């Protein structure tokens, strides 16, 4: 029997059985890894995102979280008590 590979090249199915076994074992391992991966329902993921956004304050949205003190805001430039003299 003749089959076409990924690049369209003709290959024979009568190839080396060890190579076939290695490919089958590789595919089996990939399928098993996929099967054993932890799954999270999309509704649960959405609830986690909503909970995170409700509990984590965002300094860029003062309308939602209220004004912050200047020393609490990491995006506010810190003013230092220094003078600049131009000579």
N, C-alpha and C positions, 0 to 999 in steps of 0.2 A: 504494500500500500504506500502511496506517496502523499506527503503532507507538505504544506507550505509553512515556513518559519516566520519569524517576526518581520524580516526584511523581504519576504516574498521568495526567498531562495528555496529551491526544492530540496527536501531532505528525506531520507528513507527511514521508515519505522523499524527497519531491521538493524538498527545501530547497536552500539555496545549496551548490553543489559545493565552493567554497573552504572553507567552514566544515567540511564533511565531511572534506576533505583535511587540514585542521589537526587535527581530532580524531583521525584515523587516524595522522597523524605523531606526535601526542602519545602515543597508546597504544603505537605502535611504539617510541618512545624509552624509554618506561617499561619495556617488555618487554626491550629491549636492556640497559638499566641493571640490571635484575634478573638477566639472563643473565650479564652480565659481573662481577657481584658475587662476591667470593671466598667460597668455601664451606669450612666446616670440619666434619668428621664429628663426630657427637655423642660417639663414643668418644674422639676426640682432645681434645675440649673437656673431657670428664670427666677424662682423664688430666692435662690442664693444671691443673684445679682441685685434683686430689689432690696433684700436685707442689707447687703453691703452698701448700696448707695444711700439707704436711709440712715445707716449708723456711722458712715464716714463723712466727716465734714469736708467741704470743698471750698477753699478760700477764693476760688474764682467765681463763686455764685453767692455773693453776699445777700441777694434777695431771698434765698432759701434758708441760709444759715445765720443771717444777721451779721452785723459788722463785727470784726475781730479786732482785738488790740493789735497795735502795730508790731509789737514784739512777738506775737503769736503767728503772724502771717509770714511764711517763708518767701512769698513773692514780693513783699514790700521791701524796697531798698532801705537798708539800714543807714540812718544818718549819723555820722560821727561828729563829735564836737571838735572840729579842726577848722583852721582858717587857711585860706589860700592867699598868698601875697604875690603880687606881680611887681617885679622891679623893672 
